[in-house]
Amino acid sequence: MSGSEAESNMGAPRRGTTGEGAFQALMMAPSPDVAAQLYEELGLSQRERLQKDAAQAAVEERQRLAEVLRQARDFSGAARLLDGCGAAALVAELYVQGGRYVDAAEAWLRAGEVERAAAAFERGGAMERALEVYRGLGAREAMAHCLVRLGRPYEAAQLYRELGQPHAEVEALGGVPSGDPRHLESVLRMCKLLDAEGFTRRALALLADTMRGSETARADPALATEKARLLRRMGMDAEAEAVIARLPSSASAPESNGYHYLKAIPIFGELSLDDMKDLYRVARQVLIPAGAVLLEKGTPGSGLFVMLEGAVDVFSGPEAEARRLNTLGPGAYLGEISLVQDAPVSAQVRARTAVRALRITRAGFQHYLDTHDAAALRIFRLFTHNLAARVRALST
């Protein structure tokens, strides 16, 4: 063995070395890199003993060892060593890196970063704690999202109603199970909301399906009254029940509520049903008057627009003489790149007619990514693939 090798191995912990011995060896290592390598070579039980002994050491020694653990990528171990040393924000970041989101959330609370704590609780699946913190913040939209994930859709729907978000309220009410005593009340509310939004046929189909599947629903006077009202709006009369019975289950597609348009966007192509529904709840319906600018060329991207009704013109720039590049209608989407990439808008988009659209802001989408790890991975993977395909197309 050379002299340099002997020096680099000086104090190296051997198998069977106690945690206290390993702690001293790491403290005596000639450099943090060497110490990190020595730590990586320890067995699990040795690392646990070392951390237990180090927790009783002086703050300065704990901080030095925590840096060694960071270099060895034991982020959670480093966080535990620093916990109580007055660096709660750093501890939280380390716990996030180690995938311990609930511990990170508790650290964010100690650091006074309450919003980050709530998001970390949600990301870690501690939905009751997330709900509690969001309630303290008065963040009713986030509370509603937690309630959906907790299997409490009726409560979520009430919050969405207070927030004036009818499409999210409908989605939440759709999760109220048939065995719930509030199921029929939920169906009735959904029908009224759908009709008010212009989806009368969809409301009637929902009501007819509910009444076919339940004797209680067929005998409910409120549902019968609502059915009559919807049939009158559809131009039907006393024989409407026979007309409804003859409608095929695959009757002409109802007016779009945007969900299927959103689902069809390529970067969302691998999302699970639950993740897709959560993303849809992030979207907001917006009404844009004719002549208004949706996207202004050269300005920072503001998020995604999904066209539901109306038409927009896409121009090469904001100038009066700018060339019109395209006209887009229902099902088209604009600005999806700004959700995952900070880049200026590449064209000028103006409403040709009055437009109804779904909108997802960058802030709303970022919170969605922060609380949906698997969805975020799939979205970024597809975005990268699509971007590579565009580059290849331009180079051929």
C-alpha positions, 0 to 999 in steps of 0.5 A, a space after each residue: 500500500 502506498 503512503 497516500 493510500 494509507 493516509 486516505 484510509 486512516 480512521 476508516 471505519 471497519 465492519 463491526 465498528 461501533 457507531 461512536 467509532 464511525 462518528 469519530 472516524 468521519 470527523 477525522 477524515 482528511 476531507 468531506 469527500 473522503 468522509 462521504 465515501 466512508 459513510 457510504 461504505 457503512 452498513 445500515 445498522 452502523 449508519 443508524 448507530 452513528 446518527 444516534 450518537 451524532 445526535 448527542 454531539 455539539 451543534 457544530 459537529 452535527 452540522 459538519 456531519 450533516 454536510 457529509 451525509 448530504 454529499 453521500 446523498 443521505 438527505 433524510 439523515 442530514 435533515 435529522 442531524 440538523 433538526 433543532 439546530 435553528 435551520 428549519 427551512 434547510 431541514 425541510 428542503 433536505 427532507 423533500 430531497 429524501 422523499 419524506 414529505 410529511 417530515 418536510 411539512 413539519 419542518 416548513 411549519 417550524 420555519 413559518 412557511 405554512 403554504 409550503 407545509 400544506 403542499 408538502 403534507 398533500 404531496 406526502 399523502 397526509 391529507 387530513 393534516 393538509 386540510 387542517 393547514 389549508 383551513 388555517 390559511 383560508 385556502 378554500 380551493 385547496 381544501 376542496 381538493 383535499 376533501 375530494 382526495 379524502 373521499 368527501 366529495 359532497 363537502 368539496 362540492 359545497 366549497 366549490 359552490 362558495 367559490 363560484 366554480 360550477 364545473 368543479 362542483 359538478 365533478 365533486 358531486 359526481 363522486 358522491 356514491 349512490 349509497 350516500 343519503 345525499 346522493 339524490 340531492 347531489 344529482 339534482 344539484 348537478 342537473 341544475 348546474 349542467 342546465 345553467 351552463 348550457 348542458 341540458 341534454 347531459 343533465 337530462 341523461 344524468 337524471 334519466 340514468 339515476 331514475 332508471 337505476 333506483 326506485 327511490 329516485 323514481 319516486 322522488 318528487 324533486 327529481 320528477 319536477 326537475 325531469 319535467 322542467 328539463 324535458 320542457 326545455 328540450 321541447 318535449 311534451 307528455 310522451 317525453 318518457 318514451 322518447 328518453 327510453 328510445 335514446 341510445 346510450 351513445 346519443 349525440 355527444 353533449 355540449 363539451 364541458 372541456 374535460 375530453 378536450 383537456 384529456 386529448 392534449 398530448 402532454 397529458 396523454 399518460 395521466 391516470 383517471 384520478 390525476 386527470 380529474 384532479 387536473 380538470 378541477 384546476 381549470 377555470 371556465 372563462 368568457 372572453 369577448 370578441 376582439 380581446 387578446 388571449 395571448 400577446 406575442 413577446 410577453 411571458 406565457 400565462 398558462 393554457 387555454 382550451 377552446 370550448 366555444 367560439 373562434 380565435 385568430 392566430 397572427 404573426 404579431 400584434 401589428 395591424 398588418 400582421 399575417 393571420 396564421 390560423 383560425 382555431 375553434 372548439 377543441 384547440 388549445 393554446 399556451 401549453 408550453 408555458 405550463 412547463 417552460 418559461 418562454 415568451 409567447 410566439 404569436 398574437 391570439 385574438 378572439 374572433 367571436 365571443 369565446 368560452 374556454 378552460 384556463 389553467 394558470 401557471 401557478 395552478 399547474 405548478 401546485 398540481 405538479 408539486 402535489 402529483 409526483 407521478 403525474 409530473 413525471 409523465 407530463 415532463 416525459 411526454 413534453 420532452 418527447 414532443 419537443 424532441 419530435 419538433 426539433 427533428 421535424 425542423 431539422 429534416 
